[in-house]
């Protein structure tokens, strides 16, 4: 599998919790497909016949283009 050229820009979510004494704990992280639940558009794409149509792509979400990469 080919990875995106800049892996540091892959989507991910982390959750932290601060205790009453001020300690910070890393309580949860997810990356890649684990973040899909936060983007409602993916739910609709997954219902259509071709889905996200990623079978022939180099890596998942290769269809994504940021506004400054056209």
C-alpha positions in Angstrom: 0.0 0.0 0.0 1.3 3.5 -0.9 1.0 6.1 1.8 0.4 9.8 1.4 3.5 11.8 0.8 3.1 13.8 4.0 1.9 11.4 6.7 2.1 14.1 9.3 -1.1 15.6 7.8 -3.2 12.5 8.1 -6.4 13.0 10.1 -6.5 12.0 13.7 -8.3 12.8 16.9 -6.9 12.7 20.5 -8.7 13.3 23.8 -7.1 14.5 26.9 -8.3 14.9 30.5 -6.9 17.1 33.2 -7.2 15.9 36.8 -8.0 18.3 39.7 -4.2 18.3 40.6 -3.4 19.5 37.1 -2.0 16.3 35.6 -2.9 15.7 31.9 -3.8 12.3 30.7 -4.0 11.1 27.1 -7.2 9.1 27.2 -8.1 8.3 23.6 -6.7 8.5 20.0 -7.9 7.3 16.7 -6.7 7.8 13.1 -7.7 7.1 9.5 -11.1 5.3 9.3 -11.6 5.7 13.1 -12.4 9.4 12.5 -15.2 8.7 9.9 -18.0 8.9 12.5 -17.3 12.7 12.8 -17.9 13.4 9.1 -21.5 12.9 8.2 -20.7 12.9 4.4 -19.0 9.5 4.8 -22.3 8.0 6.1 -24.1 9.0 2.9 -21.2 7.9 0.6 -21.2 4.5 2.3 -24.9 4.0 1.3 -24.5 4.5 -2.4 -23.7 1.7 -4.8 -20.0 2.6 -5.4 -19.5 3.9 -1.9 -16.3 6.0 -1.7 -15.1 4.3 -4.9 -11.6 3.8 -3.5 -10.8 0.3 -4.9 -8.5 1.6 -7.6 -6.8 4.3 -5.6 -3.2 4.2 -4.3 -4.4 4.6 -0.7 -7.7 5.3 1.1 -9.0 8.8 0.7 -6.6 9.6 -2.3 -9.6 11.4 -3.8 -9.4 14.1 -1.1 -7.9 17.4 -2.3 -7.2 20.3 0.1 -8.3 23.7 -1.3 -4.6 24.7 -2.0 -3.6 21.5 -3.8 -5.5 21.8 -7.1 
